[in-house]
Amino acid sequence: MRLTRVRSGLLAGVFLAALVGCVFAMAQRVKQYNSEQGRKLWVFQAVDVREFKLGDRPVSITDTTGADGSDLVLIKYGDRELKLTVPMKIGDAKLPGLFRHVDWLRVQRFAELGQRSGEEFKQHLEDSGEDRLVIVARRPLTGPDPRTGDVWQRDWMFDFHELKRDGTIDTSGLKFPKTRGDKQPKPGELRAGTWQMDAALYLMPQTPPDSLNVGRPTAAFRGDAMKSMGWTLPAAALATIGLVVCLVMAAMPRRQKSMAS
């Protein structure tokens, strides 16, 4: 029995070494894939105040009403103005900052993380001022369900109003992706791995699994970094199973020899 435990311990060491090697190879493959694909990682920070500065230009966000009595959000950036129609019921006007618009409007500062650590990234932004600012608005392309008041997620449009450092406002719009599985989104739809998708995710509410009205897009793993792992993924799984089995065998209690009667 003691010999069996020793063998199990030795095998456990072999499987552990194999697992470490597989995980290391897996990380290198994913890193290489992301490098070759040019995929960027973005860091976002919400802006919840109505008045601030971008560079040397003031930015203000106020609530107003249109000539027809509709609710509007007025954005002033330097000498530029932008009016956004409120597409849904909003919160109480007494709520602080932009919280009454949190379901459809977000203001986000963002920048590319690159290969920097968290502290290096913060210092980089303070020194360079290279962060960007976008106002993301979610609006429905169709009317709400008369029973629930919700809008089918595939009828969402996301408008991106980026306040540029030169004082201009760059506006673009992308639809919620209608493709499924590993199919590529169509032109004009949100695409995974872009800053637009990452920014839009903050406006995609989480709902119960049985809801059919809203939700976040499901991730498609075929053809992405997971596929680039190749043999390292199943090898790591087998090494993990082998390690667990050996540890269980090594920890089994010793059998007591029965005494002859």
PAZAPA-4460 file (N, C-alpha, C; in steps of 0.05 Angstrom, whole numbers, plus 32768, in hexadecimal, padded with zeros to 4 digits):
% residues 261
    n_x    n_y    n_z   ca_x   ca_y   ca_z    c_x    c_y    c_z   seq   type   mol
   8010   7FE8   8000   8000   8000   8000   8011   8019   8000     1      M     A
   8027   8018   800F   8039   802F   8011   8046   8034   7FF6     2      R     A
   804D   801E   7FE8   8059   8021   7FCD   8045   802E   7FBA     3      L     A
   802C   8027   7FBD   8017   8032   7FAB   8015   8050   7FB0     4      T     A
   8017   8058   7FC9   8015   8075   7FCF   802D   8084   7FC4     5      R     A
   8045   8078   7FC5   805C   8085   7FBA   805A   8088   7F9C     6      V     A
   8050   8073   7F8F   804D   8075   7F72   8038   808A   7F6B     7      R     A
   8022   808B   7F7A   800D   809F   7F75   8018   80BB   7F79     8      S     A
   8029   80BE   7F8D   8035   80D9   7F92   8047   80E1   7F7B     9      G     A
   8057   80CE   7F71   8069   80D4   7F5B   8059   80DA   7F42    10      L     A
   8044   80CB   7F3D   8033   80D0   7F25   8026   80EB   7F28    11      L     A
   801D   80F2   7F40   8011   810C   7F45   8024   8122   7F3E    12      A     A
   803D   811F   7F45   8052   8133   7F3E   8055   8136   7F20    13      G     A
   8054   811F   7F12   8056   811F   7EF5   803F   812E   7EE8    14      V     A
   8027   8127   7EF2   800F   8135   7EE7   800F   8153   7EED    15      F     A
   8018   815A   7F05   801A   8176   7F0D   802D   8185   7EFA    16      L     A
   8043   8179   7EF5   8057   8186   7EE3   804B   8189   7EC7    17      A     A
   803C   8174   7EBE   8030   8175   7EA4   801B   818B   7EA3    18      A     A
   800B   818E   7EB9   7FF6   81A2   7EBA   8002   81BE   7EB8    19      L     A
   8018   81C3   7EC8   8025   81DD   7EC7   802F   81E3   7EAB    20      V     A
   803B   81CF   7E9F   8046   81D3   7E83   8030   81D9   7E6F    21      G     A
   8019   81CB   7E72   8002   81D0   7E60   7FF7   81EC   7E64    22      C     A
   7FF4   81F4   7E7D   7FE9   820F   7E83   7FFB   8225   7E78    23      V     A
   8015   8221   7E7B   8029   8234   7E70   8027   8236   7E52    24      F     A
   8026   821E   7E45   8024   821D   7E27   800A   822A   7E1E    25      A     A
   7FF4   8225   7E2E   7FDA   8230   7E27   7FDB   824E   7E28    26      M     A
   7FE7   8259   7E3D   7FE9   8276   7E40   7FF9   8283   7E29    27      A     A
   800E   8276   7E21   801F   8280   7E0C   8010   8280   7DF1    28      Q     A
   8000   826B   7DEC   7FF0   8269   7DD4   7FDB   827F   7DD3    29      R     A
   7FCD   8284   7DE9   7FB9   8299   7DEA   7FC6   82B4   7DE6    30      V     A
   7FDD   82B9   7DF3   7FEB   82D2   7DF0   7FF3   82D7   7DD3    31      K     A
   7FFD   82C2   7DC6   8005   82C4   7DAB   7FED   82CA   7D99    32      Q     A
   7FD7   82BC   7D9E   7FBF   82C0   7D8F   7FB5   82DD   7D91    33      Y     A
   7FB4   82E7   7DA9   7FAA   8303   7DAD   7FBD   8316   7D9F    34      N     A
   7FD7   8310   7DA0   7FEB   8322   7D93   7FE7   8322   7D75    35      S     A
   7FE3   830A   7D69   7FE0   8308   7D4C   7FC6   8314   7D43    36      E     A
   7FB1   8311   7D53   7F97   831C   7D4B   7F94   833A   7D50    37      Q     A
   7FA8   8345   7D5E   7FA7   8361   7D64   7F90   8369   7D76    38      G     A
   7F87   8356   7D87   7F71   835C   7D99   7F7B   836D   7DB0    39      R     A
   7F6B   8382   7DB6   7F73   8395   7DCB   7F61   8392   7DE3    40      K     A
   7F6D   8397   7DFA   7F5F   8397   7E13   7F5A   83B4   7E1C    41      L     A
   7F40   83B9   7E23   7F39   83D4   7E2A   7F30   83D6   7E47    42      W     A
   7F37   83EC   7E53   7F2F   83F2   7E6F   7F1C   8409   7E6F    43      V     A
   7F05   8406   7E7D   7EF0   841A   7E7D   7EEC   8425   7E9A    44      F     A
   7EE6   843F   7E9B   7EDF   844C   7EB4   7EC6   845D   7EB0    45      Q     A
   7EB2   8458   7EC0   7E99   8466   7EBD   7E9C   8483   7EC7    46      A     A
   7E8F   8495   7EB8   7E8D   84B1   7EC1   7E70   84B6   7EC9    47      V     A
   7E6B   84BC   7EE2   7E50   84BF   7EEC   7E49   84DC   7EF3    48      D     A
   7E5A   84EF   7EED   7E54   850B   7EF2   7E4B   8518   7ED9    49      V     A
   7E3D   852F   7EDC   7E31   853C   7EC5   7E43   8552   7EBA    50      R     A
   7E57   855A   7EC8   7E69   856F   7EBF   7E86   8566   7EC5    51      E     A
   7E97   8568   7EB0   7EB3   8561   7EB3   7EC2   856C   7E9B    52      F     A
   7EDC   8567   7E9A   7EEC   8571   7E84   7EFA   855A   7E75    53      K     A
   7EFC   855D   7E5B   7F0B   854A   7E4B   7F21   855B   7E3E    54      L     A
   7F39   8557   7E47   7F4F   8569   7E3F   7F49   8585   7E4B    55      G     A
   7F49   8599   7E3A   7F43   85B4   7E43   7F27   85BD   7E3C    56      D     A
   7F16   85AA   7E33   7EFA   85B1   7E2B   7EE6   85A7   7E3F    57      R     A
   7ED3   85B8   7E46   7EBE   85B0   7E5A   7EA9   859E   7E4D    58      P     A
   7E9F   858B   7E5C   7E8A   8579   7E54   7E73   857B   7E68    59      V     A
   7E5A   857F   7E5E   7E43   8580   7E70   7E2D   856F   7E64    60      S     A
   7E1E   8561   7E76   7E08   8550   7E6E   7DF0   8558   7E7E    61      I     A
   7DDB   8562   7E71   7DC3   856C   7E7F   7DAA   855F   7E73    62      T     A
   7D95   855F   7E83   7D7B   8555   7E79   7D6A   856D   7E70    63      D     A
   7D5C   8569   7E5A   7D4A   857E   7E4F   7D33   8571   7E41    64      T     A
   7D22   8581   7E36   7D0B   8576   7E27   7D0A   8583   7E0B    65      T     A
   7D00   8573   7DF8   7CFD   857C   7DDD   7CE4   858C   7DD8    66      G     A
   7CE0   8597   7DC0   7CC8   85A7   7DBA   7CAF   8596   7DBC    67      A     A
   7CB1   857C   7DB8   7C9A   856A   7DBA   7C96   855F   7DD6    68      D     A
   7CA7   8568   7DE9   7CA4   855F   7E05   7CB4   8546   7E0B    69      G     A
   7CC3   853C   7DF8   7CD3   8524   7DFD   7CEB   852A   7E0E    70      S     A
   7CF4   8516   7E1D   7D0C   8519   7E2E   7D25   8517   7E1D    71      D     A
   7D37   8529   7E22   7D50   852A   7E13   7D68   852C   7E26    72      L     A
   7D7F   8523   7E1D   7D98   8527   7E2C   7DA9   8539   7E1A    73      V     A
   7DB1   8550   7E25   7DC1   8563   7E16   7DDF   8561   7E1F    74      L     A
   7DF0   855B   7E0C   7E0D   8558   7E11   7E1B   856F   7E04    75      I     A
   7E2A   857E   7E14   7E3A   8594   7E09   7E58   858D   7E0D    76      K     A
   7E67   858F   7DF8   7E84   858A   7DF8   7E92   85A1   7DEA    77      Y     A
   7E9D   85B3   7DFA   7EA8   85CB   7DEF   7E92   85DB   7DE1    78      G     A
   7E95   85E0   7DC7   7E81   85EF   7DB8   7E6F   85DC   7DA8    79      D     A
   7E71   85C2   7DAD   7E60   85AE   7DA0   7E48   85A6   7DB2    80      R     A
   7E31   85A0   7DA5   7E1A   8596   7DB4   7E0F   857D   7DA7    81      E     A
   7E04   856C   7DB8   7DF9   8553   7DAF   7DE0   854D   7DC0    82      L     A
   7DCA   8548   7DB2   7DB1   8542   7DC0   7DA9   8525   7DBB    83      K     A
   7DA3   8517   7DD2   7D9C   84FB   7DD0   7D7F   84F8   7DDB    84      L     A
   7D6F   84EA   7DCC   7D53   84E5   7DD4   7D53   84CE   7DE8    85      T     A
   7D45   84D2   7DFF   7D43   84BD   7E13   7D30   84A8   7E09    86      V     A
   7D3A   848F   7E05   7D29   847B   7DF7   7D18   846A   7E0A    87      P     A
   7D1A   846E   7E24   7D0B   845D   7E37   7D05   846C   7E50    88      M     A
   7CF6   845F   7E62   7CF0   846C   7E7B   7D09   846E   7E8C    89      K     A
   7D0D   8485   7E98   7D26   8489   7EA7   7D20   848D   7EC5    90      I     A
   7D35   848F   7ED5   7D31   8491   7EF2   7D29   84AD   7EFB    91      G     A
   7D27   84AF   7F15   7D1E   84C9   7F21   7D34   84DE   7F1C    92      D     A
   7D2B   84F7   7F18   7D3D   850D   7F13   7D4E   8513   7F2B    93      A     A
   7D46   850A   7F42   7D56   8510   7F5B   7D6E   84FE   7F5E    94      K     A
   7D70   84E9   7F4D   7D88   84D8   7F4F   7DA1   84E7   7F47    95      L     A
   7DB7   84E1   7F55   7DD0   84F0   7F50   7DDD   84E9   7F35    96      P     A
   7DED   84FC   7F2B   7DFC   84F6   7F13   7DEB   84ED   7EFC    97      G     A
   7DF4   84D8   7EEF   7DE6   84CD   7ED7   7DD7   84B4   7EDD    98      L     A
   7DD1   84AE   7EF7   7DC5   8495   7EFE   7DA9   8491   7EF3    99      F     A
   7D9A   84A7   7EEE   7D7F   84A4   7EE4   7D80   8499   7EC7   100      R     A
   7D97   849B   7EBA   7D9A   8492   7E9E   7DAA   8478   7E9B   101      H     A
   7DAF   846C   7EB2   7DC3   8455   7EB2   7DBA   843E   7EA0   102      V     A
   7DA0   843B   7E9B   7D97   8424   7E8A   7D9B   8428   7E6D   103      D     A
   7DA1   8440   7E64   7DA4   8444   7E47   7DBB   8456   7E3F   104      W     A
   7DC8   8463   7E53   7DDD   8476   7E4C   7DF5   8472   7E5F   105      L     A
   7E0D   8470   7E54   7E25   846E   7E65   7E3B   8480   7E59   106      R     A
   7E4A   848D   7E6A   7E61   849D   7E63   7E79   848D   7E6C   107      V     A
   7E8C   8487   7E5A   7EA2   8476   7E61   7EBD   8482   7E58   108      Q     A
   7ECF   8484   7E6A   7EEB   8489   7E62   7EF8   846D   7E5D   109      R     A
   7F08   846B   7E49   7F14   8452   7E43   7F2F   8455   7E35   110      F     A
   7F3F   8440   7E37   7F5A   8440   7E2B   7F63   8424   7E27   111      A     A
   7F76   8420   7E16   7F81   8405   7E11   7F94   83FE   7E27   112      E     A
   7F90   83E6   7E33   7FA1   83DD   7E49   7FBD   83D6   7E3F   113      L     A
   7FC0   83C9   7E28   7FDA   83C0   7E1F   7FE6   83AB   7E31   114      G     A
   8000   83AD   7E34   800F   8399   7E44   8015   83A5   7E60   115      Q     A
   8008   83BA   7E67   800F   83C7   7E81   8000   83BB   7E98   116      R     A
   800C   83BD   7EAF   7FFF   83B5   7EC8   7FEB   83CB   7ED0   117      S     A
   7FDB   83C6   7EE4   7FC7   83D9   7EED   7FD3   83F4   7EF5   118      G     A
   7FE9   83F4   7F05   7FF5   840C   7F0D   8003   841B   7EF6   119      E     A
   8010   840B   7EE5   801D   8417   7ECD   8008   8424   7EBB   120      E     A
   7FF1   8417   7EB9   7FDC   8422   7EA8   7FD2   843D   7EB3   121      F     A
   7FCD   843E   7ECD   7FC3   8457   7ED9   7FD8   846D   7ED6   122      K     A
   7FF1   8467   7EDA   8006   847B   7ED7   8008   8484   7EBA   123      Q     A
   8005   8471   7EA7   8006   8477   7E8A   7FF0   848B   7E83   124      H     A
   7FD8   8488   7E8D   7FC2   849A   7E87   7FC6   84B5   7E93   125      L     A
   7FD1   84B6   7EAB   7FD6   84D0   7EB8   7FEC   84E0   7EA9   126      E     A
   8000   84D1   7E9F   8016   84DF   7E91   800F   84E7   7E75   127      D     A
   7FFF   84D6   7E67   7FFB   84DA   7E4A   7FE0   84E7   7E44   128      S     A
   7FCB   84E1   7E55   7FB0   84EB   7E4F   7FA5   84DF   7E36   129      G     A
   7FAB   84C6   7E30   7FA3   84BA   7E17   7F88   84AB   7E1A   130      E     A
   7F7B   84AE   7E31   7F61   84A0   7E33   7F4C   84AD   7E21   131      D     A
   7F38   849E   7E1A   7F23   84A8   7E08   7F09   84A8   7E18   132      R     A
   7EF5   84B7   7E0D   7EDC   84B9   7E1A   7EC5   84B5   7E06   133      L     A
   7EB3   84A3   7E0D   7E9C   849D   7DFC   7E82   849D   7E0C   134      V     A
   7E6E   84A8   7E00   7E53   84A7   7E0B   7E43   8492   7DFB   135      I     A
   7E3B   847D   7E09   7E2E   8466   7DFC   7E10   8467   7E03   136      V     A
   7DFF   8466   7DEE   7DE2   8467   7DF2   7DD6   844E   7DE6   137      A     A
   7DC4   8441   7DF5   7DB5   842A   7DEA   7D99   8432   7DE4   138      R     A
   7D90   842D   7DCC   7D75   8433   7DC4   7D68   841C   7DB5   139      R     A
   7D4E   8419   7DB7   7D41   8403   7DA9   7D3B   840B   7D8C   140      P     A
   7D3C   83F8   7D7A   7D35   83FD   7D5E   7D17   83F7   7D5A   141      L     A
   7D0B   83E9   7D6C   7CEE   83E3   7D6B   7CE1   83EB   7D85   142      T     A
   7CC6   83EB   7D86   7CB8   83F2   7D9E   7CBA   83DC   7DB3   143      G     A
   7CB4   83E3   7DCC   7CB6   83CF   7DE2   7C9E   83BC   7DE1   144      P     A
   7CA2   83A5   7DEE   7C8D   8391   7DF1   7C77   839E   7E02   145      D     A
   7C5E   839E   7DF8   7C48   83AB   7E08   7C43   839E   7E22   146      P     A
   7C4B   8384   7E25   7C46   8376   7E3E   7C5B   837B   7E53   147      R     A
   7C74   837C   7E4A   7C8A   837F   7E5D   7C98   839A   7E5D   148      T     A
   7C96   83A8   7E46   7CA4   83C1   7E43   7CC1   83BE   7E3B   149      G     A
   7CCA   83A5   7E37   7CE5   83A0   7E2F   7CE8   839F   7E11   150      D     A
   7D00   83A1   7E08   7D06   83A0   7DEB   7D18   8388   7DE5   151      V     A
   7D11   8379   7DD1   7D21   8362   7DC9   7D3E   836A   7DC5   152      W     A
   7D51   835C   7DD0   7D6D   8364   7DD0   7D78   8367   7DB4   153      Q     A
   7D6E   8359   7DA1   7D79   835B   7D86   7D6F   8373   7D77   154      R     A
   7D5E   8383   7D84   7D55   839C   7D79   7D61   83B4   7D87   155      D     A
   7D78   83B0   7D94   7D87   83C6   7DA0   7D9A   83D2   7D8C   156      W     A
   7D9D   83EC   7D8E   7DB1   83FB   7D80   7DC2   840A   7D94   157      M     A
   7DDD   8409   7D91   7DEF   8417   7DA3   7DFC   842E   7D93   158      F     A
   7DF8   8446   7D9E   7E05   845E   7D92   7E1D   8466   7DA2   159      D     A
   7E33   846A   7D95   7E4C   8471   7DA2   7E54   848E   7D9A   160      F     A
   7E54   849F   7DAD   7E5B   84BB   7DA9   7E76   84C0   7DB7   161      H     A
   7E8C   84BF   7DA7   7EA6   84C2   7DB3   7EAF   84DF   7DB2   162      E     A
   7EB5   84EB   7DC9   7EBF   8506   7DCB   7EDD   8506   7DC5   163      L     A
   7EE4   8511   7DAE   7F00   8511   7DA6   7F0F   8528   7DB3   164      K     A
   7F2A   8524   7DB4   7F3B   8538   7DC1   7F3C   8552   7DB1   165      R     A
   7F35   8551   7D97   7F36   8569   7D86   7F1C   8579   7D88   166      D     A
   7F0A   8571   7D9A   7EF1   8580   7D9E   7ED9   8576   7D8E   167      G     A
   7EDD   8562   7D7D   7EC7   8558   7D6D   7EBA   8540   7D7B   168      T     A
   7EA2   8538   7D71   7E94   8521   7D7B   7E90   850D   7D65   169      I     A
   7E9B   84F6   7D68   7E9A   84E1   7D53   7E83   84CE   7D5B   170      D     A
   7E6E   84CC   7D4A   7E57   84BC   7D50   7E55   84A4   7D3D   171      T     A
   7E4F   848D   7D48   7E4B   8475   7D38   7E37   8463   7D47   172      S     A
   7E2B   8451   7D38   7E17   843F   7D44   7E1B   8422   7D3B   173      G     A
   7E17   840F   7D4D   7E19   83F3   7D47   7E01   83E4   7D54   174      L     A
   7DF7   83D0   7D46   7DE1   83C1   7D4F   7DEA   83A9   7D60   175      K     A
   7DD8   83A0   7D71   7DDD   8387   7D7F   7DE1   8370   7D6B   176      F     A
   7DF5   835F   7D6E   7DFA   834A   7D5A   7DE3   8336   7D59   177      P     A
   7DDB   832F   7D41   7DC5   831C   7D3D   7DD0   8300   7D36   178      K     A
   7DEA   82FE   7D32   7DF6   82E4   7D2B   7DF8   82D3   7D43   179      T     A
   7DFA   82B9   7D3F   7DFB   82A6   7D55   7E14   8294   7D52   180      R     A
   7E1B   8287   7D68   7E31   8274   7D68   7E4B   8282   7D60   181      G     A
   7E5A   8276   7D4D   7E74   8281   7D46   7E74   8292   7D2D   182      D     A
   7E5C   8299   7D23   7E5A   82A9   7D0B   7E63   82C5   7D10   183      K     A
   7E6F   82D1   7CFD   7E79   82ED   7CFF   7E61   8300   7CFE   184      Q     A
   7E62   8315   7D0F   7E4D   8329   7D0D   7E4C   8337   7CF2   185      P     A
   7E35   8340   7CEA   7E31   834E   7CD1   7E3C   836A   7CD3   186      K     A
   7E41   8377   7CBC   7E49   8393   7CBD   7E34   83A4   7CCB   187      P     A
   7E3D   83B6   7CDD   7E2B   83C7   7CEC   7E22   83BB   7D06   188      G     A
   7E2D   83A3   7D0D   7E26   8396   7D27   7E3E   8397   7D39   189      E     A
   7E39   8396   7D53   7E4E   8394   7D67   7E5F   837B   7D63   190      L     A
   7E79   837E   7D67   7E8B   8368   7D63   7E9C   8364   7D7C   191      R     A
   7E9E   834B   7D85   7EAE   8345   7D9D   7ECB   834D   7D98   192      A     A
   7ED8   8356   7DAE   7EF4   835D   7DAD   7EF9   837A   7DA6   193      G     A
   7EE3   838A   7DA2   7EE5   83A6   7D9C   7EDE   83B7   7DB4   194      T     A
   7EE7   83D0   7DB5   7EE0   83E1   7DCC   7EC3   83E7   7DCC   195      W     A
   7EB6   83E8   7DB4   7E9A   83ED   7DB2   7E8A   83D7   7DC1   196      Q     A
   7E91   83BE   7DBC   7E83   83A8   7DCA   7E87   83AA   7DE8   197      M     A
   7EA0   83AF   7DF0   7EA6   83B1   7E0D   7E96   83C7   7E1A   198      D     A
   7E94   83DE   7E0C   7E85   83F5   7E17   7E67   83EF   7E17   199      A     A
   7E5D   83E1   7E03   7E40   83DB   7E01   7E38   83C7   7E17   200      A     A
   7E4A   83B6   7E20   7E44   83A2   7E34   7E3A   83AF   7E4E   201      L     A
   7E43   83C7   7E54   7E3A   83D4   7E6C   7E1D   83DC   7E6B   202      Y     A
   7E11   83DC   7E52   7DF5   83E4   7E4F   7DE4   83CB   7E49   203      L     A
   7DEF   83B4   7E4C   7DDF   839B   7E47   7DD8   838F   7E62   204      M     A
   7DBF   8392   7E6A   7DB6   8388   7E84   7DB7   836A   7E87   205      P     A
   7DBD   8360   7E9F   7DBB   8344   7EA5   7D9E   833E   7EAD   206      Q     A
   7D93   8328   7EA2   7D77   8321   7EA8   7D76   8303   7EAF   207      T     A
   7D60   82FA   7EBB   7D5C   82DE   7EC1   7D5E   82CD   7EA7   208      P     A
   7D67   82B4   7EAA   7D6A   82A2   7E93   7D50   829E   7E83   209      P     A
   7D38   82A1   7E8F   7D20   829C   7E81   7D15   82B5   7E72   210      D     A
   7D24   82CB   7E74   7D1B   82E3   7E66   7D23   82E2   7E49   211      S     A
   7D11   82EB   7E38   7D16   82EA   7E1B   7D1A   8306   7E10   212      L     A
   7D1A   831B   7E21   7D1A   8336   7E17   7D35   8343   7E16   213      N     A
   7D45   833D   7E2B   7D5F   834B   7E2C   7D74   8337   7E35   214      V     A
   7D8D   833E   7E32   7DA3   832D   7E3A   7DBC   8334   7E2C   215      G     A
   7DD3   8328   7E34   7DEC   832D   7E28   7DF2   8319   7E12   216      R     A
   7E02   8320   7DFE   7E08   830D   7DE9   7E19   82F6   7DF4   217      P     A
   7E14   82DE   7DE9   7E24   82C7   7DF2   7E3F   82C7   7DE4   218      T     A
   7E53   82BD   7DF1   7E6D   82BD   7DE6   7E70   82A5   7DD3   219      A     A
   7E7D   82AA   7DBD   7E83   8295   7DAA   7EA1   828E   7DAB   220      A     A
   7EA8   8276   7DB3   7EC3   826F   7DB7   7ED1   8262   7D9F   221      F     A
   7EC2   8259   7D8C   7ECE   824C   7D75   7EDD   8260   7D65   222      R     A
   7EF6   8259   7D5E   7F06   826B   7D4E   7F13   8281   7D5D   223      G     A
   7F12   8281   7D77   7F1F   8297   7D86   7F36   828C   7D96   224      D     A
   7F3D   8299   7DAD   7F54   8292   7DBC   7F52   8275   7DC7   225      A     A
   7F39   826C   7DCD   7F36   8251   7DD8   7F3F   823C   7DC3   226      M     A
   7F39   8241   7DAA   7F41   822E   7D95   7F5F   822E   7D92   227      K     A
   7F6C   8245   7D97   7F89   8247   7D95   7F98   8236   7DAA   228      S     A
   7F8A   822E   7DBF   7F97   821E   7DD4   7F9F   8202   7DC9   229      M     A
   7F90   81F8   7DB5   7F97   81DF   7DA9   7F98   81C8   7DBD   230      G     A
   7FAE   81B8   7DBB   7FB1   81A0   7DCB   7FB5   81A6   7DE9   231      W     A
   7FBD   81BF   7DEF   7FC3   81C5   7E0B   7FAA   81C4   7E1D   232      T     A
   7F93   81CA   7E12   7F7A   81CA   7E23   7F73   81AD   7E2B   233      L     A
   7F70   819A   7E18   7F69   817F   7E21   7F80   8172   7E31   234      P     A
   7F99   8179   7E2B   7FAF   816E   7E3A   7FAE   8177   7E57   235      A     A
   7FA8   8191   7E5B   7FA6   819C   7E76   7F8F   818E   7E85   236      A     A
   7F79   8188   7E77   7F62   817B   7E84   7F6A   815F   7E8D   237      A     A
   7F77   8150   7E7B   7F80   8135   7E82   7F94   8135   7E99   238      L     A
   7FA7   8148   7E99   7FBA   814A   7EAE   7FAC   8150   7EC9   239      A     A
   7F98   8160   7EC8   7F89   8167   7EE1   7F7B   814E   7EEB   240      T     A
   7F6E   813F   7ED9   7F61   8126   7EE2   7F75   8112   7EEE   241      I     A
   7F8C   810F   7EE0   7FA0   80FD   7EEA   7FAB   8105   7F05   242      G     A
   7FAE   811F   7F09   7FB8   812A   7F23   7FA4   8124   7F39   243      L     A
   7F8B   8129   7F34   7F76   8124   7F48   7F75   8106   7F50   244      V     A
   7F76   80F5   7F3C   7F74   80D8   7F41   7F8C   80CF   7F52   245      V     A
   7FA4   80D8   7F4B   7FBC   80D1   7F5A   7FBB   80DB   7F77   246      C     A
   7FB1   80F3   7F7B   7FAF   80FF   7F96   7F9B   80EF   7FA7   247      L     A
   7F85   80E7   7F9A   7F71   80D7   7FA8   7F7D   80BC   7FB1   248      V     A
   7F8C   80AF   7F9E   7F98   8095   7FA5   7FAD   8098   7FBB   249      M     A
   7FBC   80AD   7FBA   7FD0   80B1   7FCE   7FC4   80B7   7FEA   250      A     A
   7FAC   80C2   7FEA   7FA0   80CA   8003   7F8E   80B4   800E   251      A     A
   7F8A   809E   8000   7F79   8089   8009   7F84   807D   8023   252      M     A
   7F73   8076   8037   7F7C   806B   8050   7F88   804F   804C   253      P     A
   7F9C   8048   805C   7FA8   802E   805A   7F95   8018   8063   254      R     A
   7F95   8002   8056   7F85   7FEB   805D   7F92   7FDB   8074   255      R     A
   7F82   7FD5   8088   7F8C   7FC5   809D   7F8B   7FA7   8096   256      Q     A
   7FA2   7F99   809A   7FA2   7F7C   8094   7F91   7F6D   80A8   257      K     A
   7F81   7F5C   809E   7F70   7F4C   80B0   7F80   7F37   80BE   258      S     A
   7F7B   7F34   80D8   7F89   7F21   80E9   7F7D   7F06   80E5   259      M     A
   7F8E   7EF2   80E4   7F83   7ED6   80E1   7F75   7ECE   80FA   260      A     A
   7F5E   7EC2   80F7   7F4F   7EBA   810E   7F5A   7EA0   8119   261      S     A
***
